[in-house]
Amino acid sequence: MTHKRFPALLLLLGTIVPMLLLGAGSSRADDNGSNGGAVRFLKGIPVPGKMVVFDISWVDQPTQLYYLADRSNAVIDVVNAKTDTFVRQIAGGFKGSPAATTPPAPTASWSSGALDTSFSS
């Protein structure tokens, strides 16, 4: 009895799944009616020093402050995300980047059958 239901189930899934996948349609980040593309530069916010290398960043939602790990200057840059203004830099003995003007060159090597990709400084 199970074998008799299998072709019907397969036919049902073969019909419904593509309809669900194709019926959902596709969307893009720029589907808001503008012709400018998905991403558009709005404004630059200058920070002290020359920023070449940066790392992780986050926004504190309650204060709307944006924190960016500025590796070039070995500080944390703080920007007010609500007013788009630079607030301050937080220094704290961060290491920063040893080569602030040139990004590190990628290197690759094999070890134990696994590819080890790392950056040389």
C-alpha positions as CSV (number, residue, x, y, z in Angstrom):
1,M,0.0,0.0,0.0
2,T,2.9,2.3,0.7
3,H,4.3,1.7,-2.8
4,K,0.9,2.9,-4.3
5,R,1.0,6.2,-2.5
6,F,4.6,7.0,-3.3
7,P,4.1,8.0,-7.0
8,A,1.1,10.2,-6.0
9,L,3.1,11.8,-3.3
10,L,6.0,12.4,-5.6
11,L,3.8,13.9,-8.2
12,L,2.2,16.1,-5.6
13,L,5.5,17.3,-4.3
14,G,6.9,17.7,-7.8
15,T,4.0,20.0,-8.6
16,I,3.6,22.0,-5.4
17,V,7.2,22.7,-4.5
18,P,8.2,24.4,-7.8
19,M,5.0,26.4,-7.7
20,L,5.8,27.6,-4.2
21,L,9.4,28.4,-5.1
22,L,8.6,30.2,-8.4
23,G,5.4,31.8,-7.1
24,A,7.3,33.6,-4.3
25,G,9.0,35.8,-7.0
26,S,12.3,37.5,-6.5
27,S,13.2,40.7,-4.9
28,R,16.3,42.9,-5.0
29,A,17.6,45.5,-2.6
30,D,16.8,48.3,-5.0
31,D,13.2,47.4,-5.6
32,N,12.1,50.6,-4.0
33,G,11.5,52.3,-7.3
34,S,14.8,54.2,-7.6
35,N,17.1,53.7,-10.5
36,G,20.3,54.3,-8.5
37,G,21.2,50.6,-7.9
38,A,21.3,48.6,-4.8
39,V,23.8,50.7,-2.9
40,R,24.4,54.4,-3.2
41,F,27.0,56.6,-1.4
42,L,25.1,59.3,0.6
43,K,27.7,61.1,2.8
44,G,31.2,60.7,4.2
45,I,31.9,61.5,7.8
46,P,35.5,62.6,8.3
47,V,37.5,61.2,11.2
48,P,40.8,62.5,12.6
49,G,43.9,60.8,11.2
50,K,44.3,58.8,8.0
51,M,42.0,55.8,7.9
52,V,43.1,53.0,5.6
53,V,42.4,49.8,7.6
54,F,39.3,49.2,9.7
55,D,37.7,46.2,11.3
56,I,34.5,45.3,13.1
57,S,31.8,47.9,13.8
58,W,28.4,48.0,15.6
59,V,25.6,50.4,16.4
60,D,24.4,50.9,20.0
61,Q,20.6,51.1,19.3
62,P,19.5,53.1,22.4
63,T,22.1,55.8,21.9
64,Q,22.3,55.6,18.1
65,L,26.1,55.7,18.4
66,Y,28.2,53.8,15.7
67,Y,31.5,52.3,16.9
68,L,34.2,51.5,14.3
69,A,37.5,49.7,15.0
70,D,39.9,52.0,13.2
71,R,43.0,49.9,12.8
72,S,45.0,52.6,11.0
73,N,44.9,54.9,14.0
74,A,44.6,52.2,16.7
75,V,41.4,53.7,18.1
76,I,37.7,53.2,18.1
77,D,35.9,55.9,16.1
78,V,32.5,56.9,17.5
79,V,29.9,58.5,15.2
80,N,26.4,59.7,16.0
81,A,24.3,57.7,13.6
82,K,21.3,60.0,14.1
83,T,23.0,63.2,13.2
84,D,25.8,61.8,11.0
85,T,28.5,63.6,13.0
86,F,31.9,62.4,14.4
87,V,31.8,62.3,18.2
88,R,35.2,61.2,19.4
89,Q,38.0,58.6,19.3
90,I,38.5,56.1,22.1
91,A,42.2,55.2,22.6
92,G,43.0,52.3,24.8
93,G,46.3,50.6,23.8
94,F,44.8,49.0,20.8
95,K,47.3,47.3,18.5
96,G,46.1,48.7,15.2
97,S,47.6,47.7,11.9
98,P,51.3,47.2,11.5
99,A,51.1,48.3,7.9
100,A,48.5,51.1,7.8
101,T,49.3,52.2,4.3
102,T,49.3,48.8,2.5
103,P,46.9,45.9,3.1
104,P,48.6,42.6,3.9
105,A,49.3,40.3,1.0
106,P,47.4,37.0,1.1
107,T,49.3,33.8,1.4
108,A,48.2,30.2,1.1
109,S,49.8,26.9,2.2
110,W,48.8,23.3,2.5
111,S,49.1,21.5,5.8
112,S,47.6,18.1,6.6
113,G,45.4,18.2,3.5
114,A,43.7,21.4,4.5
115,L,44.2,24.8,2.8
116,D,45.5,27.4,5.3
117,T,44.9,30.9,4.1
118,S,46.4,33.6,6.2
119,F,47.6,37.1,5.8
120,S,51.3,38.0,6.1
121,S,52.1,41.3,7.6
